[in-house]
Amino acid sequence: MKRISFVVLATLCIAMTIDEVIRKENDTYIVNTTTIATDVKGFNGNTPVEIYIEGDTIRKVVALKNNETPRFFKPVEERLLPRYTGMAINMADSVEVDGITGATYSSDAIKENIRRGAKYYAEHK
């Protein structure tokens, strides 16, 4: 029974993955920028995100594991990432979103990750 469940689960996971960057869960595409923005650095390194997209609209952006200083990065997560919620995906690639004062490197890196993720989505969905 466990073996059958594992095979079914593995098959479903493979079916939902488009490539290593983008996957689909139900009606939501999820773009992971870990491998498409390796040259984009915050203050202490890479700042990858996952962008949740439904109907060509960003539903949310989630910061992934990074080495940014928590006290500087927390405002980026709390104030910058929500600004993308509800935004049309084609706007995320071109719109200028203000960064967070005191976290300029982190803000710029997050915005570039989102730009690249939006572009990747548009080219590969």
Backbone atoms as SQL, in Angstrom:
CREATE TABLE atoms (id INTEGER PRIMARY KEY, chain TEXT, resi INTEGER, resn TEXT, atom TEXT, x REAL, y REAL, z REAL);
INSERT INTO atoms VALUES
  (1, 'A', 1, 'MET', 'N', 0.820, -1.205, 0.000),
  (2, 'A', 1, 'MET', 'CA', 0.000, 0.000, 0.000),
  (3, 'A', 1, 'MET', 'C', 0.860, 1.264, 0.000),
  (4, 'A', 2, 'LYS', 'N', 1.913, 1.294, 0.848),
  (5, 'A', 2, 'LYS', 'CA', 2.785, 2.462, 0.894),
  (6, 'A', 2, 'LYS', 'C', 3.493, 2.651, -0.435),
  (7, 'A', 3, 'ARG', 'N', 3.905, 1.553, -1.062),
  (8, 'A', 3, 'ARG', 'CA', 4.610, 1.640, -2.340),
  (9, 'A', 3, 'ARG', 'C', 3.705, 2.218, -3.420),
  (10, 'A', 4, 'ILE', 'N', 2.457, 1.793, -3.457),
  (11, 'A', 4, 'ILE', 'CA', 1.507, 2.302, -4.448),
  (12, 'A', 4, 'ILE', 'C', 1.273, 3.793, -4.222),
  (13, 'A', 5, 'SER', 'N', 1.104, 4.206, -2.984),
  (14, 'A', 5, 'SER', 'CA', 0.890, 5.625, -2.683),
  (15, 'A', 5, 'SER', 'C', 2.085, 6.458, -3.108),
  (16, 'A', 6, 'PHE', 'N', 3.286, 5.957, -2.870),
  (17, 'A', 6, 'PHE', 'CA', 4.487, 6.681, -3.264),
  (18, 'A', 6, 'PHE', 'C', 4.563, 6.830, -4.771),
  (19, 'A', 7, 'VAL', 'N', 4.247, 5.778, -5.510),
  (20, 'A', 7, 'VAL', 'CA', 4.291, 5.821, -6.975),
  (21, 'A', 7, 'VAL', 'C', 3.273, 6.832, -7.501),
  (22, 'A', 8, 'VAL', 'N', 2.081, 6.826, -6.946),
  (23, 'A', 8, 'VAL', 'CA', 1.047, 7.769, -7.365),
  (24, 'A', 8, 'VAL', 'C', 1.488, 9.202, -7.057),
  (25, 'A', 9, 'LEU', 'N', 2.018, 9.429, -5.866),
  (26, 'A', 9, 'LEU', 'CA', 2.475, 10.761, -5.486),
  (27, 'A', 9, 'LEU', 'C', 3.616, 11.223, -6.389),
  (28, 'A', 10, 'ALA', 'N', 4.573, 10.366, -6.646),
  (29, 'A', 10, 'ALA', 'CA', 5.703, 10.719, -7.514),
  (30, 'A', 10, 'ALA', 'C', 5.214, 11.045, -8.919),
  (31, 'A', 11, 'THR', 'N', 4.263, 10.290, -9.420),
  (32, 'A', 11, 'THR', 'CA', 3.710, 10.537, -10.746),
  (33, 'A', 11, 'THR', 'C', 3.009, 11.892, -10.793),
  (34, 'A', 12, 'LEU', 'N', 2.238, 12.207, -9.774),
  (35, 'A', 12, 'LEU', 'CA', 1.557, 13.502, -9.725),
  (36, 'A', 12, 'LEU', 'C', 2.550, 14.647, -9.666),
  (37, 'A', 13, 'CYS', 'N', 3.612, 14.510, -8.877),
  (38, 'A', 13, 'CYS', 'CA', 4.621, 15.563, -8.776),
  (39, 'A', 13, 'CYS', 'C', 5.303, 15.789, -10.115),
  (40, 'A', 14, 'ILE', 'N', 5.625, 14.739, -10.811),
  (41, 'A', 14, 'ILE', 'CA', 6.251, 14.869, -12.116),
  (42, 'A', 14, 'ILE', 'C', 5.304, 15.550, -13.090),
  (43, 'A', 15, 'ALA', 'N', 4.039, 15.213, -13.042),
  (44, 'A', 15, 'ALA', 'CA', 3.055, 15.793, -13.954),
  (45, 'A', 15, 'ALA', 'C', 2.869, 17.290, -13.700),
  (46, 'A', 16, 'MET', 'N', 3.053, 17.743, -12.463),
  (47, 'A', 16, 'MET', 'CA', 2.827, 19.139, -12.136),
  (48, 'A', 16, 'MET', 'C', 4.048, 20.013, -12.399),
  (49, 'A', 17, 'THR', 'N', 5.217, 19.422, -12.575),
  (50, 'A', 17, 'THR', 'CA', 6.428, 20.199, -12.782),
  (51, 'A', 17, 'THR', 'C', 6.626, 20.466, -14.261),
  (52, 'A', 18, 'ILE', 'N', 6.730, 21.713, -14.633),
  (53, 'A', 18, 'ILE', 'CA', 6.989, 22.091, -16.013),
  (54, 'A', 18, 'ILE', 'C', 8.490, 22.034, -16.261),
  (55, 'A', 19, 'ASP', 'N', 9.268, 22.588, -15.376),
  (56, 'A', 19, 'ASP', 'CA', 10.724, 22.495, -15.404),
  (57, 'A', 19, 'ASP', 'C', 11.216, 22.781, -13.990),
  (58, 'A', 20, 'GLU', 'N', 12.509, 22.979, -13.806),
  (59, 'A', 20, 'GLU', 'CA', 13.037, 23.192, -12.456),
  (60, 'A', 20, 'GLU', 'C', 12.681, 24.561, -11.879),
  (61, 'A', 21, 'VAL', 'N', 12.202, 25.465, -12.694),
  (62, 'A', 21, 'VAL', 'CA', 11.910, 26.822, -12.246),
  (63, 'A', 21, 'VAL', 'C', 10.420, 27.038, -12.010),
  (64, 'A', 22, 'ILE', 'N', 9.593, 26.458, -12.826),
  (65, 'A', 22, 'ILE', 'CA', 8.156, 26.726, -12.761),
  (66, 'A', 22, 'ILE', 'C', 7.394, 25.410, -12.580),
  (67, 'A', 23, 'ARG', 'N', 6.413, 25.466, -11.702),
  (68, 'A', 23, 'ARG', 'CA', 5.550, 24.302, -11.501),
  (69, 'A', 23, 'ARG', 'C', 4.111, 24.792, -11.397),
  (70, 'A', 24, 'LYS', 'N', 3.188, 23.865, -11.578),
  (71, 'A', 24, 'LYS', 'CA', 1.780, 24.225, -11.519),
  (72, 'A', 24, 'LYS', 'C', 1.090, 23.373, -10.473),
  (73, 'A', 25, 'GLU', 'N', 0.351, 24.034, -9.606),
  (74, 'A', 25, 'GLU', 'CA', -0.465, 23.364, -8.599),
  (75, 'A', 25, 'GLU', 'C', -1.884, 23.889, -8.757),
  (76, 'A', 26, 'ASN', 'N', -2.765, 23.017, -9.198),
  (77, 'A', 26, 'ASN', 'CA', -4.136, 23.404, -9.524),
  (78, 'A', 26, 'ASN', 'C', -4.111, 24.517, -10.561),
  (79, 'A', 27, 'ASP', 'N', -4.660, 25.680, -10.265),
  (80, 'A', 27, 'ASP', 'CA', -4.678, 26.792, -11.222),
  (81, 'A', 27, 'ASP', 'C', -3.559, 27.806, -10.972),
  (82, 'A', 28, 'THR', 'N', -2.637, 27.466, -10.092),
  (83, 'A', 28, 'THR', 'CA', -1.583, 28.400, -9.713),
  (84, 'A', 28, 'THR', 'C', -0.229, 27.946, -10.247),
  (85, 'A', 29, 'TYR', 'N', 0.454, 28.852, -10.932),
  (86, 'A', 29, 'TYR', 'CA', 1.840, 28.624, -11.334),
  (87, 'A', 29, 'TYR', 'C', 2.729, 29.177, -10.232),
  (88, 'A', 30, 'ILE', 'N', 3.797, 28.474, -9.929),
  (89, 'A', 30, 'ILE', 'CA', 4.747, 28.926, -8.919),
  (90, 'A', 30, 'ILE', 'C', 6.121, 28.983, -9.575),
  (91, 'A', 31, 'VAL', 'N', 6.691, 30.181, -9.598),
  (92, 'A', 31, 'VAL', 'CA', 8.004, 30.392, -10.203),
  (93, 'A', 31, 'VAL', 'C', 9.015, 30.546, -9.073),
  (94, 'A', 32, 'ASN', 'N', 10.046, 29.715, -9.096),
  (95, 'A', 32, 'ASN', 'CA', 11.114, 29.752, -8.114),
  (96, 'A', 32, 'ASN', 'C', 12.347, 30.357, -8.788),
  (97, 'A', 33, 'THR', 'N', 12.855, 31.460, -8.254),
  (98, 'A', 33, 'THR', 'CA', 13.954, 32.178, -8.904),
  (99, 'A', 33, 'THR', 'C', 15.347, 31.722, -8.457),
  (100, 'A', 34, 'THR', 'N', 15.434, 30.653, -7.694),
  (101, 'A', 34, 'THR', 'CA', 16.714, 30.195, -7.170),
  (102, 'A', 34, 'THR', 'C', 17.765, 30.008, -8.261),
  (103, 'A', 35, 'THR', 'N', 17.377, 29.409, -9.389),
  (104, 'A', 35, 'THR', 'CA', 18.361, 29.119, -10.440),
  (105, 'A', 35, 'THR', 'C', 18.399, 30.148, -11.565),
  (106, 'A', 36, 'ILE', 'N', 17.416, 31.022, -11.650),
  (107, 'A', 36, 'ILE', 'CA', 17.415, 31.997, -12.752),
  (108, 'A', 36, 'ILE', 'C', 17.958, 33.363, -12.334),
  (109, 'A', 37, 'ALA', 'N', 18.297, 33.503, -11.059),
  (110, 'A', 37, 'ALA', 'CA', 18.825, 34.785, -10.587),
  (111, 'A', 37, 'ALA', 'C', 20.040, 34.564, -9.680),
  (112, 'A', 38, 'THR', 'N', 20.893, 33.639, -10.056),
  (113, 'A', 38, 'THR', 'CA', 22.055, 33.328, -9.217),
  (114, 'A', 38, 'THR', 'C', 23.039, 34.490, -9.120),
  (115, 'A', 39, 'ASP', 'N', 23.003, 35.385, -10.077),
  (116, 'A', 39, 'ASP', 'CA', 23.903, 36.535, -10.058),
  (117, 'A', 39, 'ASP', 'C', 23.304, 37.744, -9.337),
  (118, 'A', 40, 'VAL', 'N', 22.069, 37.641, -8.881),
  (119, 'A', 40, 'VAL', 'CA', 21.402, 38.741, -8.187),
  (120, 'A', 40, 'VAL', 'C', 21.680, 38.602, -6.694),
  (121, 'A', 41, 'LYS', 'N', 22.331, 39.601, -6.147),
  (122, 'A', 41, 'LYS', 'CA', 22.755, 39.538, -4.749),
  (123, 'A', 41, 'LYS', 'C', 22.142, 40.662, -3.928),
  (124, 'A', 42, 'GLY', 'N', 21.741, 40.306, -2.726),
  (125, 'A', 42, 'GLY', 'CA', 21.367, 41.304, -1.734),
  (126, 'A', 42, 'GLY', 'C', 22.631, 41.729, -1.015),
  (127, 'A', 43, 'PHE', 'N', 22.523, 42.134, 0.231),
  (128, 'A', 43, 'PHE', 'CA', 23.705, 42.551, 0.975),
  (129, 'A', 43, 'PHE', 'C', 24.600, 41.371, 1.326),
  (130, 'A', 44, 'ASN', 'N', 23.991, 40.233, 1.648),
  (131, 'A', 44, 'ASN', 'CA', 24.744, 39.041, 2.071),
  (132, 'A', 44, 'ASN', 'C', 24.572, 37.849, 1.141),
  (133, 'A', 45, 'GLY', 'N', 24.203, 38.064, -0.095),
  (134, 'A', 45, 'GLY', 'CA', 24.091, 36.940, -1.029),
  (135, 'A', 45, 'GLY', 'C', 22.769, 36.905, -1.764),
  (136, 'A', 46, 'ASN', 'N', 22.454, 35.742, -2.301),
  (137, 'A', 46, 'ASN', 'CA', 21.239, 35.554, -3.101),
  (138, 'A', 46, 'ASN', 'C', 19.980, 35.731, -2.254),
  (139, 'A', 47, 'THR', 'N', 18.935, 36.217, -2.896),
  (140, 'A', 47, 'THR', 'CA', 17.644, 36.430, -2.226),
  (141, 'A', 47, 'THR', 'C', 16.516, 35.873, -3.097),
  (142, 'A', 48, 'PRO', 'N', 16.473, 34.552, -3.288),
  (143, 'A', 48, 'PRO', 'CA', 15.460, 33.972, -4.171),
  (144, 'A', 48, 'PRO', 'C', 14.049, 34.104, -3.601),
  (145, 'A', 49, 'VAL', 'N', 13.081, 34.044, -4.508),
  (146, 'A', 49, 'VAL', 'CA', 11.675, 34.110, -4.119),
  (147, 'A', 49, 'VAL', 'C', 10.876, 33.058, -4.883),
  (148, 'A', 50, 'GLU', 'N', 9.690, 32.795, -4.393),
  (149, 'A', 50, 'GLU', 'CA', 8.691, 32.061, -5.156),
  (150, 'A', 50, 'GLU', 'C', 7.555, 33.026, -5.432),
  (151, 'A', 51, 'ILE', 'N', 7.144, 33.063, -6.694),
  (152, 'A', 51, 'ILE', 'CA', 6.060, 33.944, -7.120),
  (153, 'A', 51, 'ILE', 'C', 4.861, 33.060, -7.452),
  (154, 'A', 52, 'TYR', 'N', 3.746, 33.283, -6.799),
  (155, 'A', 52, 'TYR', 'CA', 2.518, 32.523, -7.023),
  (156, 'A', 52, 'TYR', 'C', 1.642, 33.322, -7.982),
  (157, 'A', 53, 'ILE', 'N', 1.325, 32.714, -9.115),
  (158, 'A', 53, 'ILE', 'CA', 0.612, 33.413, -10.182),
  (159, 'A', 53, 'ILE', 'C', -0.643, 32.644, -10.552),
  (160, 'A', 54, 'GLU', 'N', -1.745, 33.345, -10.580),
  (161, 'A', 54, 'GLU', 'CA', -3.018, 32.736, -10.970),
  (162, 'A', 54, 'GLU', 'C', -3.708, 33.677, -11.945),
  (163, 'A', 55, 'GLY', 'N', -4.033, 33.162, -13.128),
  (164, 'A', 55, 'GLY', 'CA', -4.709, 33.992, -14.120),
  (165, 'A', 55, 'GLY', 'C', -3.896, 35.210, -14.523),
  (166, 'A', 56, 'ASP', 'N', -2.597, 35.062, -14.648),
  (167, 'A', 56, 'ASP', 'CA', -1.675, 36.153, -15.008),
  (168, 'A', 56, 'ASP', 'C', -1.643, 37.283, -13.980),
  (169, 'A', 57, 'THR', 'N', -2.039, 36.976, -12.752),
  (170, 'A', 57, 'THR', 'CA', -1.996, 37.937, -11.654),
  (171, 'A', 57, 'THR', 'C', -1.193, 37.340, -10.507),
  (172, 'A', 58, 'ILE', 'N', -0.314, 38.148, -9.930),
  (173, 'A', 58, 'ILE', 'CA', 0.470, 37.686, -8.793),
  (174, 'A', 58, 'ILE', 'C', -0.433, 37.599, -7.572),
  (175, 'A', 59, 'ARG', 'N', -0.466, 36.426, -6.969),
  (176, 'A', 59, 'ARG', 'CA', -1.276, 36.221, -5.757),
  (177, 'A', 59, 'ARG', 'C', -0.451, 36.473, -4.512),
  (178, 'A', 60, 'LYS', 'N', 0.838, 36.097, -4.573),
  (179, 'A', 60, 'LYS', 'CA', 1.741, 36.400, -3.463),
  (180, 'A', 60, 'LYS', 'C', 3.168, 36.126, -3.908),
  (181, 'A', 61, 'VAL', 'N', 4.101, 36.732, -3.172),
  (182, 'A', 61, 'VAL', 'CA', 5.525, 36.486, -3.359),
  (183, 'A', 61, 'VAL', 'C', 6.082, 36.085, -2.004),
  (184, 'A', 62, 'VAL', 'N', 6.815, 34.986, -1.986),
  (185, 'A', 62, 'VAL', 'CA', 7.373, 34.463, -0.741),
  (186, 'A', 62, 'VAL', 'C', 8.894, 34.445, -0.857),
  (187, 'A', 63, 'ALA', 'N', 9.564, 35.053, 0.112),
  (188, 'A', 63, 'ALA', 'CA', 11.025, 35.015, 0.146),
  (189, 'A', 63, 'ALA', 'C', 11.466, 33.620, 0.567),
  (190, 'A', 64, 'LEU', 'N', 12.476, 33.105, -0.118),
  (191, 'A', 64, 'LEU', 'CA', 13.044, 31.813, 0.229),
  (192, 'A', 64, 'LEU', 'C', 14.266, 32.021, 1.124),
  (193, 'A', 65, 'LYS', 'N', 14.840, 30.937, 1.563),
  (194, 'A', 65, 'LYS', 'CA', 15.991, 30.997, 2.460),
  (195, 'A', 65, 'LYS', 'C', 17.099, 31.862, 1.857),
  (196, 'A', 66, 'ASN', 'N', 17.621, 32.750, 2.688),
  (197, 'A', 66, 'ASN', 'CA', 18.704, 33.639, 2.263),
  (198, 'A', 66, 'ASN', 'C', 19.569, 33.984, 3.468),
  (199, 'A', 67, 'ASN', 'N', 20.627, 34.734, 3.232),
  (200, 'A', 67, 'ASN', 'CA', 21.557, 35.101, 4.303),
  (201, 'A', 67, 'ASN', 'C', 21.492, 36.579, 4.670),
  (202, 'A', 68, 'GLU', 'N', 20.417, 37.234, 4.314),
  (203, 'A', 68, 'GLU', 'CA', 20.265, 38.648, 4.653),
  (204, 'A', 68, 'GLU', 'C', 20.110, 38.804, 6.169),
  (205, 'A', 69, 'THR', 'N', 20.500, 39.946, 6.674),
  (206, 'A', 69, 'THR', 'CA', 20.363, 40.229, 8.097),
  (207, 'A', 69, 'THR', 'C', 18.877, 40.336, 8.425),
  (208, 'A', 70, 'PRO', 'N', 18.383, 39.488, 9.334),
  (209, 'A', 70, 'PRO', 'CA', 16.938, 39.449, 9.604),
  (210, 'A', 70, 'PRO', 'C', 16.311, 40.796, 9.936),
  (211, 'A', 71, 'ARG', 'N', 16.981, 41.631, 10.710),
  (212, 'A', 71, 'ARG', 'CA', 16.343, 42.900, 11.093),
  (213, 'A', 71, 'ARG', 'C', 16.190, 43.854, 9.907),
  (214, 'A', 72, 'PHE', 'N', 17.008, 43.696, 8.867),
  (215, 'A', 72, 'PHE', 'CA', 16.860, 44.503, 7.659),
  (216, 'A', 72, 'PHE', 'C', 15.920, 43.837, 6.657),
  (217, 'A', 73, 'PHE', 'N', 15.936, 42.509, 6.632),
  (218, 'A', 73, 'PHE', 'CA', 15.145, 41.800, 5.635),
  (219, 'A', 73, 'PHE', 'C', 13.673, 41.687, 6.027),
  (220, 'A', 74, 'LYS', 'N', 13.376, 41.655, 7.296),
  (221, 'A', 74, 'LYS', 'CA', 11.985, 41.528, 7.751),
  (222, 'A', 74, 'LYS', 'C', 11.081, 42.627, 7.172),
  (223, 'A', 75, 'PRO', 'N', 11.504, 43.898, 7.174),
  (224, 'A', 75, 'PRO', 'CA', 10.661, 44.927, 6.559),
  (225, 'A', 75, 'PRO', 'C', 10.452, 44.706, 5.052),
  (226, 'A', 76, 'VAL', 'N', 11.448, 44.125, 4.393),
  (227, 'A', 76, 'VAL', 'CA', 11.296, 43.810, 2.968),
  (228, 'A', 76, 'VAL', 'C', 10.170, 42.785, 2.806),
  (229, 'A', 77, 'GLU', 'N', 10.194, 41.752, 3.630),
  (230, 'A', 77, 'GLU', 'CA', 9.141, 40.725, 3.572),
  (231, 'A', 77, 'GLU', 'C', 7.770, 41.298, 3.920),
  (232, 'A', 78, 'GLU', 'N', 7.730, 42.149, 4.927),
  (233, 'A', 78, 'GLU', 'CA', 6.450, 42.657, 5.416),
  (234, 'A', 78, 'GLU', 'C', 5.875, 43.793, 4.579),
  (235, 'A', 79, 'ARG', 'N', 6.737, 44.616, 3.966),
  (236, 'A', 79, 'ARG', 'CA', 6.235, 45.805, 3.267),
  (237, 'A', 79, 'ARG', 'C', 6.446, 45.791, 1.754),
  (238, 'A', 80, 'LEU', 'N', 7.544, 45.201, 1.282),
  (239, 'A', 80, 'LEU', 'CA', 7.803, 45.208, -0.158),
  (240, 'A', 80, 'LEU', 'C', 7.063, 44.082, -0.878),
  (241, 'A', 81, 'LEU', 'N', 7.189, 42.866, -0.389),
  (242, 'A', 81, 'LEU', 'CA', 6.571, 41.727, -1.082),
  (243, 'A', 81, 'LEU', 'C', 5.058, 41.873, -1.255),
  (244, 'A', 82, 'PRO', 'N', 4.316, 42.350, -0.254),
  (245, 'A', 82, 'PRO', 'CA', 2.864, 42.514, -0.437),
  (246, 'A', 82, 'PRO', 'C', 2.473, 43.515, -1.524),
  (247, 'A', 83, 'ARG', 'N', 3.368, 44.417, -1.894),
  (248, 'A', 83, 'ARG', 'CA', 3.050, 45.401, -2.941),
  (249, 'A', 83, 'ARG', 'C', 2.806, 44.737, -4.298),
  (250, 'A', 84, 'TYR', 'N', 3.308, 43.532, -4.453),
  (251, 'A', 84, 'TYR', 'CA', 3.130, 42.809, -5.715),
  (252, 'A', 84, 'TYR', 'C', 1.811, 42.034, -5.770),
  (253, 'A', 85, 'THR', 'N', 1.188, 41.813, -4.628),
  (254, 'A', 85, 'THR', 'CA', -0.070, 41.066, -4.583),
  (255, 'A', 85, 'THR', 'C', -1.144, 41.784, -5.389),
  (256, 'A', 86, 'GLY', 'N', -1.755, 41.064, -6.323),
  (257, 'A', 86, 'GLY', 'CA', -2.799, 41.628, -7.175),
  (258, 'A', 86, 'GLY', 'C', -2.276, 42.289, -8.432),
  (259, 'A', 87, 'MET', 'N', -0.964, 42.368, -8.583),
  (260, 'A', 87, 'MET', 'CA', -0.368, 43.014, -9.746),
  (261, 'A', 87, 'MET', 'C', -0.392, 42.071, -10.949),
  (262, 'A', 88, 'ALA', 'N', -0.722, 42.610, -12.104),
  (263, 'A', 88, 'ALA', 'CA', -0.651, 41.823, -13.340),
  (264, 'A', 88, 'ALA', 'C', 0.800, 41.433, -13.573),
  (265, 'A', 89, 'ILE', 'N', 1.027, 40.213, -13.991),
  (266, 'A', 89, 'ILE', 'CA', 2.378, 39.701, -14.162),
  (267, 'A', 89, 'ILE', 'C', 3.180, 40.537, -15.157),
  (268, 'A', 90, 'ASN', 'N', 2.529, 41.059, -16.178),
  (269, 'A', 90, 'ASN', 'CA', 3.269, 41.877, -17.156),
  (270, 'A', 90, 'ASN', 'C', 3.718, 43.215, -16.571),
  (271, 'A', 91, 'MET', 'N', 3.109, 43.662, -15.501),
  (272, 'A', 91, 'MET', 'CA', 3.520, 44.903, -14.842),
  (273, 'A', 91, 'MET', 'C', 4.728, 44.669, -13.931),
  (274, 'A', 92, 'ALA', 'N', 4.853, 43.480, -13.368),
  (275, 'A', 92, 'ALA', 'CA', 5.939, 43.180, -12.432),
  (276, 'A', 92, 'ALA', 'C', 7.298, 43.253, -13.110),
  (277, 'A', 93, 'ASP', 'N', 7.312, 43.050, -14.411),
  (278, 'A', 93, 'ASP', 'CA', 8.569, 43.079, -15.154),
  (279, 'A', 93, 'ASP', 'C', 9.022, 44.510, -15.444),
  (280, 'A', 94, 'SER', 'N', 8.113, 45.467, -15.369),
  (281, 'A', 94, 'SER', 'CA', 8.479, 46.818, -15.784),
  (282, 'A', 94, 'SER', 'C', 8.185, 47.912, -14.762),
  (283, 'A', 95, 'VAL', 'N', 7.270, 47.701, -13.853),
  (284, 'A', 95, 'VAL', 'CA', 6.884, 48.743, -12.900),
  (285, 'A', 95, 'VAL', 'C', 8.007, 48.985, -11.885),
  (286, 'A', 96, 'GLU', 'N', 8.159, 50.215, -11.473),
  (287, 'A', 96, 'GLU', 'CA', 9.135, 50.554, -10.442),
  (288, 'A', 96, 'GLU', 'C', 8.421, 50.566, -9.089),
  (289, 'A', 97, 'VAL', 'N', 8.836, 49.678, -8.225),
  (290, 'A', 97, 'VAL', 'CA', 8.280, 49.591, -6.876),
  (291, 'A', 97, 'VAL', 'C', 9.334, 50.135, -5.926),
  (292, 'A', 98, 'ASP', 'N', 8.938, 51.062, -5.057),
  (293, 'A', 98, 'ASP', 'CA', 9.891, 51.636, -4.100),
  (294, 'A', 98, 'ASP', 'C', 10.416, 50.560, -3.166),
  (295, 'A', 99, 'GLY', 'N', 11.706, 50.630, -2.892),
  (296, 'A', 99, 'GLY', 'CA', 12.329, 49.706, -1.953),
  (297, 'A', 99, 'GLY', 'C', 12.102, 50.158, -0.524),
  (298, 'A', 100, 'ILE', 'N', 12.711, 49.440, 0.388),
  (299, 'A', 100, 'ILE', 'CA', 12.589, 49.742, 1.808),
  (300, 'A', 100, 'ILE', 'C', 13.849, 50.473, 2.254),
  (301, 'A', 101, 'THR', 'N', 13.683, 51.652, 2.829),
  (302, 'A', 101, 'THR', 'CA', 14.805, 52.430, 3.321),
  (303, 'A', 101, 'THR', 'C', 15.563, 51.625, 4.370),
  (304, 'A', 102, 'GLY', 'N', 16.882, 51.599, 4.236),
  (305, 'A', 102, 'GLY', 'CA', 17.714, 50.846, 5.170),
  (306, 'A', 102, 'GLY', 'C', 17.983, 49.429, 4.706),
  (307, 'A', 103, 'ALA', 'N', 17.271, 49.010, 3.665),
  (308, 'A', 103, 'ALA', 'CA', 17.457, 47.662, 3.128),
  (309, 'A', 103, 'ALA', 'C', 17.539, 47.739, 1.603),
  (310, 'A', 104, 'THR', 'N', 18.325, 48.674, 1.133),
  (311, 'A', 104, 'THR', 'CA', 18.397, 48.946, -0.307),
  (312, 'A', 104, 'THR', 'C', 18.885, 47.747, -1.103),
  (313, 'A', 105, 'TYR', 'N', 19.971, 47.118, -0.675),
  (314, 'A', 105, 'TYR', 'CA', 20.500, 45.971, -1.414),
  (315, 'A', 105, 'TYR', 'C', 19.482, 44.832, -1.467),
  (316, 'A', 106, 'SER', 'N', 18.885, 44.554, -0.327),
  (317, 'A', 106, 'SER', 'CA', 17.884, 43.478, -0.265),
  (318, 'A', 106, 'SER', 'C', 16.681, 43.813, -1.132),
  (319, 'A', 107, 'SER', 'N', 16.204, 45.048, -1.042),
  (320, 'A', 107, 'SER', 'CA', 15.052, 45.471, -1.843),
  (321, 'A', 107, 'SER', 'C', 15.341, 45.354, -3.328),
  (322, 'A', 108, 'ASP', 'N', 16.495, 45.853, -3.743),
  (323, 'A', 108, 'ASP', 'CA', 16.850, 45.799, -5.163),
  (324, 'A', 108, 'ASP', 'C', 16.969, 44.359, -5.649),
  (325, 'A', 109, 'ALA', 'N', 17.545, 43.499, -4.830),
  (326, 'A', 109, 'ALA', 'CA', 17.691, 42.093, -5.212),
  (327, 'A', 109, 'ALA', 'C', 16.334, 41.405, -5.321),
  (328, 'A', 110, 'ILE', 'N', 15.449, 41.668, -4.388),
  (329, 'A', 110, 'ILE', 'CA', 14.111, 41.073, -4.432),
  (330, 'A', 110, 'ILE', 'C', 13.375, 41.556, -5.677),
  (331, 'A', 111, 'LYS', 'N', 13.436, 42.837, -5.962),
  (332, 'A', 111, 'LYS', 'CA', 12.745, 43.372, -7.142),
  (333, 'A', 111, 'LYS', 'C', 13.292, 42.746, -8.426),
  (334, 'A', 112, 'GLU', 'N', 14.594, 42.556, -8.507),
  (335, 'A', 112, 'GLU', 'CA', 15.180, 41.928, -9.703),
  (336, 'A', 112, 'GLU', 'C', 14.784, 40.457, -9.798),
  (337, 'A', 113, 'ASN', 'N', 14.719, 39.765, -8.676),
  (338, 'A', 113, 'ASN', 'CA', 14.247, 38.378, -8.681),
  (339, 'A', 113, 'ASN', 'C', 12.820, 38.309, -9.211),
  (340, 'A', 114, 'ILE', 'N', 11.981, 39.212, -8.773),
  (341, 'A', 114, 'ILE', 'CA', 10.584, 39.221, -9.228),
  (342, 'A', 114, 'ILE', 'C', 10.512, 39.559, -10.712),
  (343, 'A', 115, 'ARG', 'N', 11.299, 40.519, -11.169),
  (344, 'A', 115, 'ARG', 'CA', 11.333, 40.847, -12.602),
  (345, 'A', 115, 'ARG', 'C', 11.717, 39.625, -13.434),
  (346, 'A', 116, 'ARG', 'N', 12.758, 38.949, -13.007),
  (347, 'A', 116, 'ARG', 'CA', 13.210, 37.771, -13.755),
  (348, 'A', 116, 'ARG', 'C', 12.188, 36.640, -13.706),
  (349, 'A', 117, 'GLY', 'N', 11.573, 36.459, -12.551),
  (350, 'A', 117, 'GLY', 'CA', 10.547, 35.431, -12.433),
  (351, 'A', 117, 'GLY', 'C', 9.345, 35.722, -13.317),
  (352, 'A', 118, 'ALA', 'N', 8.933, 36.979, -13.373),
  (353, 'A', 118, 'ALA', 'CA', 7.807, 37.385, -14.221),
  (354, 'A', 118, 'ALA', 'C', 8.132, 37.153, -15.691),
  (355, 'A', 119, 'LYS', 'N', 9.339, 37.514, -16.076),
  (356, 'A', 119, 'LYS', 'CA', 9.763, 37.318, -17.463),
  (357, 'A', 119, 'LYS', 'C', 9.809, 35.828, -17.805),
  (358, 'A', 120, 'TYR', 'N', 10.340, 35.036, -16.889),
  (359, 'A', 120, 'TYR', 'CA', 10.427, 33.595, -17.115),
  (360, 'A', 120, 'TYR', 'C', 9.022, 33.002, -17.280),
  (361, 'A', 121, 'TYR', 'N', 8.129, 33.404, -16.415),
  (362, 'A', 121, 'TYR', 'CA', 6.745, 32.924, -16.492),
  (363, 'A', 121, 'TYR', 'C', 6.140, 33.255, -17.853),
  (364, 'A', 122, 'ALA', 'N', 6.289, 34.496, -18.275),
  (365, 'A', 122, 'ALA', 'CA', 5.702, 34.931, -19.559),
  (366, 'A', 122, 'ALA', 'C', 6.256, 34.118, -20.721),
  (367, 'A', 123, 'GLU', 'N', 7.499, 33.711, -20.636),
  (368, 'A', 123, 'GLU', 'CA', 8.131, 32.965, -21.736),
  (369, 'A', 123, 'GLU', 'C', 7.904, 31.450, -21.665),
  (370, 'A', 124, 'HIS', 'N', 7.510, 30.921, -20.501),
  (371, 'A', 124, 'HIS', 'CA', 7.455, 29.468, -20.342),
  (372, 'A', 124, 'HIS', 'C', 6.124, 28.895, -19.863),
  (373, 'A', 125, 'LYS', 'N', 5.143, 29.707, -19.619),
  (374, 'A', 125, 'LYS', 'CA', 3.872, 29.147, -19.088),
  (375, 'A', 125, 'LYS', 'C', 3.182, 28.269, -20.096);
